[in-house]
Amino acid sequence: MIVETVGALAIGLAVAWLALRWLPHRLPDPRLVGPTGAAGGLLGAFVTHTALGGAQPLVILGGALVMAVALLSLLVRPAGRRPVRRTARPA
């Protein structure tokens, strides 16, 4: 169980690092991306372990990978858009 946890954490951090390497302009602050990937890996491992049991460690790590990618995909911003700046209007 410890190996699954460490493996899921490593998978989540690796996915976050790859996302920061490939899409740095479309992701928010790296201080948010890293923990999101790690949390996604751990959450995916937990859900997969709960659903399938602990007899299949490769499947559990696969679930960690899927969940980490899914959570990080929620952070990706559309390409070509700039943040909208709103100015205060006089009353």
C-alpha positions in Angstrom: 0.0 0.0 0.0 2.9 2.4 0.7 4.3 1.6 -2.8 1.0 2.5 -4.4 0.8 5.7 -2.5 4.3 6.8 -3.4 3.8 5.7 -6.9 0.6 7.6 -7.3 2.2 10.7 -5.8 5.1 10.4 -8.2 2.8 9.9 -11.2 0.8 13.0 -10.2 3.9 15.1 -9.9 5.3 13.8 -13.2 2.1 14.7 -15.0 2.2 18.2 -13.5 5.8 18.6 -14.5 5.0 17.5 -18.0 2.0 19.8 -18.2 4.2 22.7 -17.1 6.8 21.8 -19.7 4.3 21.5 -22.6 1.7 24.2 -21.7 3.4 26.8 -19.6 1.5 29.7 -21.2 -1.9 28.0 -20.7 -1.6 27.0 -17.1 -1.9 29.1 -13.9 0.9 29.6 -11.3 3.1 26.5 -11.0 2.5 26.6 -7.2 -1.0 25.5 -8.0 -0.3 23.0 -10.8 2.1 20.8 -8.7 -0.2 20.2 -5.8 -3.1 19.6 -8.1 -1.3 16.9 -10.0 -0.2 15.3 -6.7 -3.7 15.4 -5.3 -5.1 14.0 -8.5 -2.7 11.1 -8.4 -3.5 10.3 -4.8 -7.3 10.7 -5.3 -7.2 8.5 -8.3 -5.3 5.8 -6.5 -7.7 6.0 -3.6 -10.8 5.7 -5.7 -9.4 2.9 -7.8 -8.1 1.0 -4.8 -11.6 1.4 -3.1 -13.5 0.3 -6.2 -11.3 -2.6 -7.3 -9.4 -3.7 -4.2 -5.7 -3.8 -3.6 -4.8 -6.8 -5.7 -4.0 -4.9 -8.9 -1.3 -2.3 -8.3 -0.8 -1.4 -12.0 -4.5 -0.8 -12.4 -4.4 1.4 -9.3 -1.5 3.4 -10.7 -3.4 3.7 -14.0 -6.3 5.2 -12.1 -3.9 7.6 -10.5 -2.7 8.7 -13.9 -6.2 9.2 -15.3 -7.3 11.3 -12.3 -4.2 13.4 -12.3 -4.6 14.2 -16.0 -8.3 14.9 -15.5 -7.7 17.4 -12.7 -4.9 19.1 -14.5 -7.1 19.5 -17.6 -9.4 21.6 -15.5 -6.7 24.2 -15.0 -5.9 24.6 -18.7 -7.0 28.0 -20.1 -8.1 28.5 -23.7 -5.4 29.4 -26.1 -5.2 33.0 -27.5 -7.3 34.7 -24.9 -6.0 37.3 -22.6 -7.4 37.9 -19.2 -10.2 40.5 -19.2 -9.4 43.6 -17.3 -12.3 45.5 -16.1 -12.0 49.1 -15.0 -14.2 50.9 -12.6 -16.8 53.0 -14.2 -17.7 56.4 -12.7 -21.2 56.5 -11.3 
